[in-house]
Amino acid sequence: MKPLTQYILSFADVVLIMIISTIISTTTIAMTNSVSEYNNKVLDFNACIQAGLKHSPLLKRSSIEINIRRLNESDMRWDYIPSVFINTSYLITSPDYVNDRATFSFSTGPYDFIQPYFAIRAAKEFTRIAVLVHLQTIAEGLYESGKVFLRLDFADQALTIQDEIIRLTEQNIDVNEAMKGLANYSPIDKQIAEKELEEARIEKEKLIVLKTSLTESLLSLMGLPLDSKINIITTNASNQVIDRFDPRNITLSQAKEHSVALEISTIKKKLQELNIRAAYAKYIPSPVLSIITADPLYNNTDTGSYLVLGINLLAWDGFDRRRNVTRQKDVLKQYDLDYDMEEQKFIIAWKVAQNQNNLASLDLKAAETIQEITKLKTEQIKIKHESGALPIGMLQENRRGYLLAQKNRISKNLDYYLSILYVRHLSGELRDSFINPKSFSVELHNTGGKEGNRE
């Protein structure tokens, strides 16, 4: 017969398995519900962002960090209540005049009511930093989603042009096949056309792989499984992502006001100023509160309890407090330098972003000019071909050149809008168009982690 403990352990294992199964089932149901919400739906950029704000694990993690920081704030408020010590003793041997051999004392020990004040102030600043980090995580997610969305639009347009290149190349092969037996027929022309067709089909496959990869990246940013069946509408992607933002209307000072890195650097300086004040507060004596009974060895008549109030003053510490004040002031100087470096870093990034936007604008204009020139040359050669002055092969080659010029133009168009998106990201306007930073921390606190979305 098996011992009873074995049955107990088996039952515990069954309970554990049931708990794990319940957790897995609940998680699976939650994931299925979040996915089914978007299955077979048509999503534009705004809908994709709203899904990401709701389901992205990165945002959920940083939201949890804010809740943890707020719990730390609540915990530190208990530091205002002093520690309580209860001491008792009993005299095993005592003089004959001692009637009550037991003693009792109740004391708080040295009560430092100043340091908890600074600790709570610091905890609030750390919560602010957690909120700012969460906002920055949202901003980065918006920026990455915008880049993916613009590139998806480029892939769609490039695939359309690539299909035209393939059709044109197939026509070239048919033309070369029809010219067999003619005086100007060359087998090499056909071989070249076949290789061009092979290259064009490879290029199309690359674009399909690129589009698949971009779609999976967007689903990942949205916090949805990679096999989700959704339809992403990239039509007029630049209008969806850029909206009416004009990088020329944003100044450096306006952008700096929205910089999370600069704001966090400012908070760090404020925290260090609190450290300096806390270092000076070490000079303040600490009060001591006690409730004690009379000592039976010195008093055998009184049996009551007495309230004792005193102070605890550190008379000599080897100038440790003085050195600590100097140390904290030096650390503040370091934070001042850190802020200056962070500010310079942001200024450089801003100027680089503006210059990249200007260069991308010039590149786009050049690509549009080249496309127009290629189009005019194609029309010119078409007229000459129809008059019998030029062979059809030259016309086909110029048509191919025009399609390649179109492809180059949409590539430069992508670079241009990516540069605008980066400026919009740096300025904070992209983030502010989807969430309200001013009321964000309040909303997050009241809703238990839900984002302060703009409708």
C-alpha positions as CSV (number, residue, x, y, z in Angstrom):
1,M,0.0,0.0,0.0
2,K,1.4,3.4,-1.0
3,P,2.0,6.0,1.8
4,L,-0.5,8.8,2.1
5,T,2.1,11.4,1.3
6,Q,2.4,10.1,-2.3
7,Y,-1.3,10.7,-2.9
8,I,-0.9,14.2,-1.4
9,L,2.0,15.0,-3.8
10,S,0.1,13.6,-6.8
11,F,-2.9,15.8,-5.9
12,A,-0.7,18.8,-5.6
13,D,0.8,18.1,-9.1
14,V,-2.7,17.9,-10.5
15,V,-3.6,21.2,-9.0
16,L,-0.4,22.8,-10.3
17,I,-1.1,21.4,-13.8
18,M,-4.7,22.8,-13.7
19,I,-3.4,26.2,-12.7
20,I,-0.8,26.3,-15.4
21,S,-3.4,25.1,-18.0
22,T,-5.8,27.8,-16.8
23,I,-3.1,30.5,-17.2
24,I,-2.2,29.2,-20.7
25,S,-5.8,29.0,-21.7
26,T,-6.5,32.5,-20.5
27,T,-3.5,33.9,-22.3
28,T,-4.4,32.1,-25.5
29,I,-8.0,33.3,-25.3
30,A,-6.8,36.9,-24.7
31,M,-4.4,36.7,-27.6
32,T,-7.1,35.1,-29.8
33,N,-9.5,37.9,-28.9
34,S,-7.0,40.6,-29.6
35,V,-6.2,39.0,-33.0
36,S,-9.8,38.3,-34.0
37,E,-10.5,42.0,-33.4
38,Y,-8.4,42.8,-36.5
39,N,-8.8,39.7,-38.6
40,N,-9.8,40.5,-42.2
41,K,-10.0,44.2,-41.4
42,V,-8.7,47.0,-43.5
43,L,-6.3,49.2,-41.5
44,D,-4.8,52.5,-42.4
45,F,-1.8,54.1,-40.6
46,N,-4.0,55.6,-37.8
47,A,-5.7,52.2,-37.1
48,C,-2.3,50.4,-37.0
49,I,-1.1,53.0,-34.4
50,Q,-4.2,52.6,-32.3
51,A,-3.7,48.8,-32.3
52,G,0.0,49.2,-31.3
53,L,-0.9,51.5,-28.4
54,K,-3.3,48.9,-27.2
55,H,-1.3,45.6,-27.7
56,S,2.4,46.4,-28.0
57,P,4.3,44.5,-25.3
58,L,7.0,47.2,-25.1
59,L,4.4,49.8,-24.1
60,K,2.8,47.4,-21.6
61,R,6.2,46.9,-20.0
62,S,7.0,50.5,-19.6
63,S,3.5,51.1,-18.3
64,I,4.1,48.5,-15.6
65,E,7.4,50.3,-14.7
66,I,5.3,53.5,-14.0
67,N,3.0,51.5,-11.7
68,I,6.0,50.1,-9.9
69,R,7.5,53.6,-9.4
70,R,4.2,54.8,-7.9
71,L,4.1,51.9,-5.5
72,N,7.6,52.9,-4.4
73,E,6.2,56.4,-3.7
74,S,3.5,54.9,-1.5
75,D,6.0,52.6,0.3
76,M,8.3,55.5,1.1
77,R,5.5,57.4,2.9
78,W,5.7,54.8,5.6
79,D,9.2,56.1,6.4
80,Y,7.6,59.0,8.2
81,I,6.5,56.6,10.9
82,P,9.5,55.9,13.2
83,S,10.7,52.4,14.0
84,V,9.4,51.1,17.3
85,F,11.5,49.1,19.8
86,I,10.2,47.2,22.8
87,N,12.7,46.1,25.4
88,T,11.9,44.0,28.5
89,S,14.2,42.5,31.2
90,Y,13.8,40.5,34.4
91,L,16.2,40.5,37.3
92,I,16.9,36.9,38.2
93,T,18.9,38.0,41.2
94,S,18.2,41.3,42.9
95,P,18.5,43.1,46.3
96,D,15.9,42.4,49.0
97,Y,14.3,45.8,48.6
98,V,13.4,45.2,44.9
99,N,9.7,44.2,44.7
100,D,9.2,44.2,40.9
101,R,12.0,42.5,39.1
102,A,10.6,43.2,35.6
103,T,11.4,46.3,33.5
104,F,9.7,47.5,30.3
105,S,10.7,50.2,27.8
106,F,9.2,51.4,24.6
107,S,11.2,53.7,22.3
108,T,11.4,55.0,18.8
109,G,15.1,55.2,18.5
110,P,16.6,58.2,16.6
111,Y,13.8,59.5,14.4
112,D,15.0,61.1,11.2
113,F,11.9,62.8,9.8
114,I,13.9,64.9,7.2
115,Q,15.4,62.1,5.0
116,P,11.9,60.5,4.2
117,Y,10.9,63.9,2.9
118,F,13.8,64.0,0.4
119,A,13.3,60.3,-0.4
120,I,9.6,60.8,-1.3
121,R,10.5,63.9,-3.4
122,A,13.1,61.8,-5.2
123,A,10.6,59.0,-5.8
124,K,8.2,61.4,-7.4
125,E,10.9,62.5,-9.8
126,F,11.8,58.9,-10.6
127,T,8.1,58.3,-11.4
128,R,8.3,61.3,-13.8
129,I,11.3,59.8,-15.5
130,A,9.4,56.5,-15.9
131,V,6.5,58.4,-17.5
132,L,8.9,60.2,-19.8
133,V,10.6,56.9,-20.8
134,H,7.1,55.5,-21.5
135,L,6.4,58.5,-23.7
136,Q,9.7,58.0,-25.5
137,T,8.9,54.3,-26.1
138,I,5.6,55.4,-27.7
139,A,7.4,58.0,-29.8
140,E,10.0,55.4,-31.0
141,G,7.2,53.0,-31.8
142,L,5.3,55.7,-33.8
143,Y,8.5,56.6,-35.7
144,E,9.4,53.0,-36.6
145,S,5.8,52.3,-37.6
146,G,5.8,55.4,-39.8
147,K,9.1,54.2,-41.5
148,V,7.6,50.8,-42.2
149,F,4.4,52.2,-43.5
150,L,6.2,54.5,-46.0
151,R,8.5,51.6,-47.1
152,L,5.4,49.4,-47.6
153,D,4.0,52.1,-49.9
154,F,7.3,52.2,-51.8
155,A,7.3,48.4,-52.2
156,D,3.7,48.5,-53.6
157,Q,4.6,51.2,-56.1
158,A,7.9,49.5,-57.1
159,L,6.1,46.2,-57.7
160,T,3.6,47.9,-60.0
161,I,6.5,49.4,-62.0
162,Q,8.4,46.1,-61.9
163,D,5.5,44.3,-63.5
164,E,5.5,46.8,-66.3
165,I,9.3,46.2,-66.8
166,I,8.6,42.5,-66.9
167,R,5.9,42.9,-69.5
168,L,8.1,45.2,-71.6
169,T,11.0,42.8,-71.4
170,E,8.7,39.9,-72.5
171,Q,7.6,42.1,-75.5
172,N,11.3,42.6,-76.4
173,I,11.7,38.8,-76.5
174,D,8.7,38.5,-78.7
175,V,10.0,41.2,-81.0
176,N,13.4,39.5,-81.3
177,E,11.6,36.2,-82.0
178,A,9.6,37.8,-84.8
179,M,12.7,39.2,-86.4
180,K,14.2,35.8,-87.1
181,G,15.3,35.5,-90.7
182,L,15.5,39.3,-91.2
183,A,18.8,40.9,-92.2
184,N,19.1,42.9,-89.0
185,Y,18.3,40.0,-86.7
186,S,20.9,39.2,-84.0
187,P,20.6,36.2,-81.6
188,I,22.6,38.2,-79.0
189,D,19.7,40.7,-78.8
190,K,17.4,37.9,-77.8
191,Q,19.8,36.5,-75.2
192,I,20.2,40.0,-73.7
193,A,16.4,40.3,-73.5
194,E,16.1,36.9,-71.8
195,K,18.7,37.8,-69.2
196,E,17.0,41.2,-68.6
197,L,13.7,39.3,-68.0
198,E,15.5,37.0,-65.6
199,E,16.9,39.9,-63.7
200,A,13.5,41.7,-63.7
201,R,11.8,38.7,-62.2
202,I,14.5,38.4,-59.5
203,E,14.0,42.0,-58.7
204,K,10.3,41.4,-58.3
205,E,10.9,38.5,-55.9
206,K,13.2,40.7,-53.9
207,L,10.4,43.3,-53.6
208,I,7.9,40.6,-52.6
209,V,10.3,39.4,-49.8
210,L,10.8,43.1,-48.8
211,K,7.0,43.6,-48.5
212,T,6.5,40.5,-46.5
213,S,9.3,41.5,-44.1
214,L,7.9,45.0,-43.7
215,T,4.4,43.6,-43.0
216,E,5.8,41.3,-40.3
217,S,7.7,44.2,-38.8
218,L,4.5,46.3,-38.7
219,L,2.6,43.5,-37.1
220,S,5.3,43.1,-34.5
221,L,5.2,46.8,-33.7
222,M,1.4,46.5,-33.3
223,G,1.8,43.6,-30.9
224,L,-0.1,41.1,-33.1
225,P,1.0,37.6,-34.3
226,L,3.0,37.6,-37.5
227,D,0.3,35.3,-39.1
228,S,-2.5,37.8,-38.6
229,K,-4.8,38.2,-41.6
230,I,-5.2,41.9,-41.9
231,N,-5.2,44.2,-44.9
232,I,-3.0,47.3,-44.7
233,I,-3.9,50.2,-46.9
234,T,-0.8,52.2,-47.9
235,T,-2.6,54.4,-50.4
236,N,-1.4,58.0,-50.0
237,A,1.0,56.8,-47.3
238,S,2.8,60.1,-47.2
239,N,-0.4,61.9,-46.3
240,Q,-1.3,59.3,-43.7
241,V,2.1,59.4,-42.0
242,I,3.3,63.0,-42.5
243,D,-0.2,64.6,-42.4
244,R,0.2,68.3,-42.9
245,F,3.5,68.6,-41.1
246,D,6.0,71.1,-42.6
247,P,9.6,70.8,-41.2
248,R,10.1,74.5,-42.1
249,N,7.5,75.6,-39.5
250,I,9.3,74.0,-36.5
251,T,12.2,75.9,-34.8
252,L,15.0,74.4,-32.8
253,S,13.7,75.9,-29.5
254,Q,10.3,74.4,-30.1
255,A,11.8,71.0,-30.7
256,K,14.0,71.2,-27.6
257,E,10.9,71.8,-25.5
258,H,9.6,68.3,-26.6
259,S,12.9,66.5,-26.1
260,V,12.5,63.7,-23.6
261,A,16.2,63.2,-23.2
262,L,16.7,66.9,-22.2
263,E,13.7,66.7,-19.8
264,I,15.1,63.6,-18.1
265,S,18.5,65.3,-17.9
266,T,16.8,68.3,-16.2
267,I,15.1,65.9,-13.7
268,K,18.5,64.3,-12.9
269,K,19.9,67.7,-12.0
270,K,16.9,68.3,-9.8
271,L,17.4,65.0,-8.1
272,Q,21.0,65.9,-7.4
273,E,20.0,69.2,-5.9
274,L,17.8,67.2,-3.5
275,N,20.9,65.0,-2.7
276,I,22.8,68.2,-1.7
277,R,19.9,69.4,0.5
278,A,19.7,65.9,2.1
279,A,23.5,66.0,2.7
280,Y,23.1,69.4,4.6
281,A,20.2,67.9,6.6
282,K,22.6,65.3,8.1
283,Y,23.7,68.2,10.4
284,I,20.2,68.4,12.0
285,P,19.9,66.3,15.2
286,S,17.3,63.6,15.4
287,P,14.6,63.5,18.2
288,V,14.2,60.4,20.4
289,L,10.9,59.4,22.0
290,S,10.7,56.8,24.7
291,I,8.3,55.4,27.2
292,I,10.1,53.5,30.1
293,T,9.3,52.1,33.5
294,A,11.3,52.9,36.6
295,D,14.5,51.0,37.1
296,P,13.9,48.6,40.1
297,L,17.6,48.8,41.1
298,Y,17.4,52.5,41.7
299,N,13.8,53.0,42.6
300,N,11.7,50.5,44.5
301,T,8.7,52.7,45.2
302,D,7.5,54.0,41.8
303,T,6.0,51.5,39.4
304,G,4.5,53.8,36.7
305,S,5.7,54.5,33.1
306,Y,7.4,57.7,32.1
307,L,7.6,59.6,28.8
308,V,11.1,60.6,27.7
309,L,11.9,63.1,24.9
310,G,15.5,63.8,23.8
311,I,17.7,64.4,20.8
312,N,20.4,62.4,19.1
313,L,23.3,64.7,18.0
314,L,26.3,63.4,16.1
315,A,29.2,65.2,17.7
316,W,32.1,64.0,15.6
317,D,32.2,62.1,12.3
318,G,35.7,62.9,11.0
319,F,34.2,65.6,8.7
320,D,32.4,62.9,6.8
321,R,29.2,65.1,6.4
322,R,31.3,68.0,5.1
323,R,33.0,65.9,2.5
324,N,29.7,64.4,1.5
325,V,28.3,67.9,0.8
326,T,31.3,68.7,-1.3
327,R,31.0,65.4,-3.2
328,Q,27.3,66.0,-4.0
329,K,28.1,69.4,-5.3
330,D,30.7,68.0,-7.6
331,V,28.2,65.4,-8.9
332,L,25.8,68.2,-9.7
333,K,28.5,69.8,-11.8
334,Q,28.8,66.5,-13.7
335,Y,25.0,66.6,-14.3
336,D,25.3,70.2,-15.6
337,L,27.9,69.0,-18.1
338,D,25.8,66.0,-19.0
339,Y,22.9,68.3,-19.8
340,D,25.1,70.5,-21.9
341,M,26.3,67.5,-23.8
342,E,22.8,66.2,-24.3
343,E,21.7,69.6,-25.5
344,Q,24.6,69.7,-28.0
345,K,23.8,66.2,-29.1
346,F,20.2,67.2,-29.8
347,I,21.2,70.3,-31.7
348,I,23.5,68.3,-33.9
349,A,20.8,65.7,-34.5
350,W,18.3,68.5,-35.4
351,K,20.7,70.2,-37.8
352,V,21.6,66.9,-39.5
353,A,17.9,66.0,-39.8
354,Q,17.2,69.4,-41.4
355,N,20.2,69.1,-43.8
356,Q,19.1,65.5,-44.8
357,N,15.6,66.8,-45.5
358,N,17.1,69.6,-47.8
359,L,19.3,67.1,-49.6
360,A,16.5,64.6,-50.0
361,S,14.3,67.4,-51.4
362,L,17.0,68.3,-54.0
363,D,17.5,64.6,-54.9
364,L,13.8,64.2,-55.4
365,K,13.7,67.2,-57.7
366,A,16.6,65.8,-59.7
367,A,15.0,62.4,-60.0
368,E,11.7,64.0,-61.2
369,T,13.7,66.1,-63.8
370,I,15.5,62.9,-65.0
371,Q,12.2,61.1,-65.3
372,E,10.7,64.0,-67.3
373,I,13.8,64.0,-69.6
374,T,13.6,60.3,-70.1
375,K,9.9,60.6,-70.9
376,L,10.5,63.3,-73.5
377,K,13.3,61.3,-75.1
378,T,11.0,58.2,-75.3
379,E,8.4,60.3,-77.0
380,Q,11.0,61.7,-79.4
381,I,12.3,58.2,-80.3
382,K,8.7,56.9,-80.7
383,I,8.1,59.6,-83.4
384,K,11.3,58.7,-85.2
385,H,10.5,55.0,-85.0
386,E,7.0,55.6,-86.4
387,S,8.6,57.5,-89.3
388,G,11.0,54.5,-89.9
389,A,14.2,56.3,-88.8
390,L,14.9,54.2,-85.8
391,P,14.3,50.4,-85.0
392,I,11.8,49.3,-82.4
393,G,14.6,47.9,-80.2
394,M,15.8,51.4,-79.5
395,L,12.2,52.5,-78.6
396,Q,11.8,49.5,-76.2
397,E,15.2,50.3,-74.6
398,N,14.1,53.9,-73.9
399,R,10.7,52.7,-72.5
400,R,12.7,50.5,-70.1
401,G,14.9,53.5,-69.2
402,Y,11.7,55.5,-68.5
403,L,10.4,52.8,-66.2
404,L,13.7,52.7,-64.3
405,A,13.6,56.5,-64.0
406,Q,10.2,56.1,-62.4
407,K,11.5,53.6,-60.0
408,N,14.4,55.8,-59.1
409,R,11.9,58.7,-58.5
410,I,9.8,56.8,-56.1
411,S,12.9,55.7,-54.3
412,K,14.0,59.3,-53.8
413,N,10.4,60.2,-52.9
414,L,10.7,57.6,-50.1
415,D,13.9,59.1,-48.9
416,Y,12.3,62.6,-48.9
417,Y,9.3,61.6,-46.8
418,L,11.5,59.5,-44.4
419,S,13.6,62.7,-43.8
420,I,10.4,64.6,-43.0
421,L,9.2,61.9,-40.7
422,Y,12.5,62.0,-38.8
423,V,12.2,65.8,-38.3
424,R,8.6,65.3,-37.2
425,H,9.8,62.6,-34.7
426,L,12.6,64.8,-33.3
427,S,10.2,67.8,-32.9
428,G,7.8,65.7,-30.8
429,E,4.9,66.5,-33.1
430,L,4.5,62.9,-34.3
431,R,4.0,61.8,-30.7
432,D,1.8,64.6,-29.7
433,S,-0.5,63.9,-32.7
434,F,-1.5,60.6,-31.1
435,I,-1.2,61.1,-27.3
436,N,-1.6,64.1,-24.9
437,P,1.6,64.3,-22.9
438,K,0.3,67.0,-20.5
439,S,-2.5,64.8,-19.2
440,F,-0.8,61.6,-19.9
441,S,0.6,60.8,-16.4
442,V,-2.8,61.6,-14.8
443,E,-4.7,59.4,-17.3
444,L,-2.2,56.6,-16.9
445,H,-2.6,56.7,-13.1
446,N,-6.4,56.8,-13.3
447,T,-6.8,54.1,-16.0
448,G,-4.3,51.6,-14.7
449,G,-1.9,51.8,-17.7
450,K,-4.1,52.8,-20.6
451,E,-2.7,55.3,-23.0
452,G,-3.9,58.9,-23.2
453,N,-4.9,58.6,-26.8
454,R,-6.1,61.4,-29.0
455,E,-9.3,60.6,-31.0
